[in-house]
Amino acid sequence: MAKNAKSTRRGRRKQQNRAPLKPQDESLGLEVVHPKAAGIDIGNEEHYVAVPPHMDPEPIRVFECFTADLVALADWLEQLGIETVVMQSTGVYWIPLYDLLEARGMKVFLVNARDTKNMPGRKTDVKECQWLMKLHVYGLLRNSFRPAEPIRVMRTIWRQRQQHIADTARCIQRMQKALTQMNLQLANVISDISGTTGQLIIRAILDGERDPKKLAEHRDPRIKAGREVIAKSLQGTWREELLFVLKQEYDSYREYQKKLGQCDEKLREHLHKMEAKADPETLLPVKRAKRAHGNVPQNMDLRKELYRSIGVDLTQVDGLNVLTVQTVLAEIGSDVSAFPTEGSFRSWLNLAPNNRISGGKVIGWDKRKVVNRAGQALRQGASTLFRSHDSYLGAQARRLRSKIGAPKATKAMAGKLANIIYRALKFGQEYIDRGAEYYEQRYRNQQITFVTKKAAELGFKLMPAS
């Protein structure tokens, strides 16, 4: 009897969780959505372009990738009255043609190659452009998100800055490797050789100083290790070839530091050119002191600039510092109208589950190979929530970690952060943290409601303990 009741409840719950079946298309056939469309197969040396056969006696043409050929391609499509163009996101080869066609007033659809790879028959460049055009005519392809021009400029500057940071980190690793090969154990007594003490000592070594005690005099008072310990770590073998490597890496490190400063100045100028949505003087102080870590721009108050550009202060959210917010803003901008729902926004960030369902059951997970910088930044921010002991999001993250494990909890909390960002950018909602105690009390009430309902189904009644 109990087994039948349990199976009945499981079936009823399954029916409740199942989404209602909605027809995606009222018609049974394919309708022409984009009658004046063209399909372009992007290549490194040549672009294959296909238009509907009734629009030109030669509906398939090949153009080279030089600027004059791209202008000729755009002129041909403009003469035919083409309104929409579809192309695949092949490397960076599509960007010049995309910008040119967009400037001519054509609506360009940039589609994922994964959505068009199942082409029937033998795959060739000619058939590829025809297949793209055919799918687009019937409206079977989804357009990829591309932010506005000012955001693309900021994204280019910020990505270049991130590349310089990665190159700087490699230089530091190579300097540390050269020091270790000479048995100079400086990295074991100071936390970072790129700091003030480390750089002064390396500079003195390159200038010819070999006395460990004199090198230890460059110690900053904030360093925990004493001069004796630092001097002991600087006793090693001074090999000429390794000193040569150390000098080259040190020079490269200093050069990348200059380039970082140039990127910061260019970013500051670009942010000042963007439309102001709030007065930075009205920015409230942050509720929780967040230690500035990483390579934060030094020539400006990035938090105020972000508040001025987007109109809300996202750094008030636990897990979001200025670098994370700047990365997200550089990738998507402050306009999220291209994403109709929070779910679509999380899916674009690769923070939503992509389950494969058959027969009402999840039969697998499609692990998409997506490199989304904004999604990765939110994952890194979500990983810090486990150490936030007095916030609502921190309490929720720790409960999820105990239930589903740290990796899944990190992705789930990154999705929570994405929802907060979406609401803030779309509706201008300021984030209000209710604290860890509020979350714990709410979760306790949910558990009491669930247990009470379960006991009632089994014919029992719960009574509070005296």
C-alpha angles and dihedrals in degrees: 000000000000091000092054091048090050093051090047091053091047091051092047091050090048091053091049094050094047112098116238114262109249122182111241094206128025092205124071095217136056118270125205106250101169109030095171099051137135131200122213127194104208120218140167096249105013139029119210113210127193128188130179110289094237092060099061137013087229102044096171121057137166124224129185122234099249117115094249090053092049089052089050089050092052091046091053093050091045092052090052091052095243110178103180132033128192126202138161123250095248109173109292095312092100097058100082092047092044092053093046095050091044090053089053090060098256121136107237121205113205108197135187114254089223089069094054104035097098096081115161117240130006114344116236134152092253093051091043094060091044091050092050091049093048094050091047094049089060093044096246097135129081121223117234122234117259120173126229123282097262090052091048090054091050091046091054092051093046094047090050089051091050089051091053089051090053091049090049091053090053091052090052091050092051092048090051090048092052091049091049092050088056088048092244099147096194093133090061095060102038124046098226128020089199090068127094096276095044095048094047091050093047091048090052091049091052090049089059105265113145104163107109093208093053090046090051090057088076088070115131113231090237092064111105095211115084126235092257092057092046091048090051091052091053096063107106148112115298102215116184097219092051091047087053090053091046092053094049093049091046091052091048090049092053091047092052089050089057091049090051089055090050091051090050091052092048090048092050092052092049094048090052090054093055121094113273114234098176140018109256090211090068092059110126120226115265113264095220122037108242117197111235106238133170125028101324114180109261101198097067144024098259093188092059092045091052091049090050092050101045103024097230132078107237093173088078087074115092110246095029119097127171094272093052092047091047091051092051092045091049091053102043108010124216096295113086096168089115088070110066095194141020089250093058089048092052091046091054089051089052090241098117126087116256102202124179108222126192126166090003092299133105105245098176149331125259106223103203117206096228124155104201112167094197091051092048091050091052091050090054090048092049091053089064093058092079087071095048101100102174103043133091093234091048092055091047092049093052092049092051091047091055090048107040105010134259100284095052092040090053092053092045092051090046086057089051090053090049090054091051092050091048093052093044094051096041102039102018092240117168115222116247117195111210094190137241094283092058091052093048092050092047092049090049091052090050091052092048091051091049094048092046092052092047092051091050090054090054093048099257134117124215121225124196116247116255 
